[in-house]
């Protein structure tokens, strides 16, 4: 489900050095060119989530999201966590509108110039 790079492991150790090691949720978030993976602290749902512990850190992801992305590589770029899907997420032409992307629809067709690539 999840692979940590050395940089991500070190950054997680630093981040959690001063706070409890809560579970980290990986979820789909809207973006200007389509959905992207993001992180947030959250407790897993035993029925809806896939949960794994990697190098002492607990991660959860909705089972449908995991099926869509095929797993995640968590890296750090420019001091920010970057969750990378193993299966690329579809992109849309940037139009500034994320109304349909945020709902997980992908393309509502109401945005000028927006469409699946």
C-alpha positions as CSV (number, residue, x, y, z in Angstrom):
1,X,0.0,0.0,0.0
2,X,2.7,2.5,1.0
3,X,6.4,3.0,0.5
4,X,8.4,5.7,2.3
5,X,11.5,7.2,0.8
6,X,14.4,7.9,3.2
7,X,13.6,11.6,3.0
8,X,10.0,11.0,4.0
9,X,10.9,8.7,6.9
10,X,13.3,11.3,8.2
11,X,10.7,14.1,7.8
12,X,8.1,12.0,9.6
13,X,10.5,11.3,12.5
14,X,11.1,15.1,12.8
15,X,7.4,16.0,12.4
16,X,6.3,13.5,15.1
17,X,9.2,14.3,17.5
18,X,7.1,16.8,19.4
19,X,3.6,15.4,19.1
20,X,1.7,12.0,19.3
21,X,2.1,9.6,16.3
22,X,-1.4,9.9,15.1
23,X,-2.5,8.0,12.0
24,X,-2.0,9.8,8.7
25,X,-4.8,9.7,6.1
26,X,-3.9,9.7,2.4
27,X,-6.9,11.1,0.4
28,X,-7.9,12.5,-3.0
29,X,-8.0,16.3,-3.0
30,X,-9.1,18.6,-5.8
31,X,-6.4,20.4,-7.8
32,X,-6.3,22.8,-10.8
33,X,-5.5,20.0,-13.2
34,X,-7.3,17.1,-11.6
35,X,-7.3,15.1,-8.4
36,X,-4.1,14.8,-6.4
37,X,-3.2,12.9,-3.3
38,X,-2.9,14.8,0.0
39,X,-2.3,14.0,3.7
40,X,-4.1,14.8,6.9
41,X,-4.1,13.5,10.5
42,X,-7.2,11.2,10.9
43,X,-8.3,8.1,12.6
44,X,-8.9,5.1,10.4
45,X,-12.4,3.7,9.8
46,X,-12.2,-0.1,10.3
47,X,-14.7,-0.9,7.7
48,X,-13.9,1.7,5.0
49,X,-10.1,2.0,5.2
50,X,-7.1,0.1,4.3
51,X,-4.6,0.6,7.1
52,X,-0.8,-0.1,7.2
53,X,2.1,0.6,9.5
54,X,5.4,1.4,7.8
55,X,8.5,2.0,9.9
56,X,6.5,2.9,13.0
57,X,4.0,5.2,11.3
58,X,0.3,4.3,10.7
59,X,-1.3,5.3,7.4
60,X,-4.9,4.9,6.3
61,X,-6.7,5.3,2.9
62,X,-10.2,4.6,1.8
63,X,-10.3,1.3,0.0
64,X,-11.7,2.8,-3.1
65,X,-8.9,5.4,-3.3
66,X,-6.3,2.6,-2.8
67,X,-7.9,0.7,-5.7
68,X,-7.8,3.8,-7.9
69,X,-4.1,4.7,-7.2
70,X,-2.7,1.2,-6.7
71,X,-0.5,2.3,-3.7
72,X,1.5,5.3,-2.8
73,X,5.2,6.3,-2.6
74,X,5.5,9.0,0.1
75,X,8.4,11.4,-0.7
76,X,9.6,14.9,0.4
77,X,10.2,17.6,-2.2
78,X,11.2,21.2,-1.2
79,X,10.4,20.3,2.5
80,X,6.9,19.2,1.7
81,X,5.4,15.7,1.8
82,X,4.5,14.5,-1.7
83,X,2.3,11.4,-1.9
84,X,2.8,9.9,-5.4
85,X,0.2,7.4,-6.7
86,X,1.5,4.2,-8.3
87,X,-1.2,4.5,-11.0
88,X,-1.3,8.0,-12.4
89,X,-4.4,10.0,-11.8
90,X,-6.3,11.5,-14.8
91,X,-5.6,15.2,-15.5
92,X,-7.9,17.9,-16.9
93,X,-7.1,21.0,-18.8
94,X,-6.5,23.8,-16.3
95,X,-9.4,26.2,-16.4
96,X,-9.3,27.4,-12.8
97,X,-12.5,25.5,-11.9
98,X,-12.3,22.5,-9.6
99,X,-16.0,22.1,-9.0
100,X,-16.3,18.7,-10.6
101,X,-12.8,17.5,-9.8
102,X,-13.4,18.1,-6.1
103,X,-16.5,15.9,-6.1
104,X,-14.5,13.1,-7.7
105,X,-16.6,13.3,-10.9
106,X,-13.6,14.2,-13.1
107,X,-15.3,16.4,-15.7
108,X,-18.8,18.0,-15.3
109,X,-18.4,19.7,-18.7
110,X,-19.5,23.1,-17.3
111,X,-16.0,24.6,-17.3
112,X,-14.8,26.2,-20.5
113,X,-11.8,24.5,-21.8
114,X,-11.9,21.8,-19.2
115,X,-11.9,18.1,-20.3
116,X,-10.2,14.9,-19.6
117,X,-6.8,14.4,-21.3
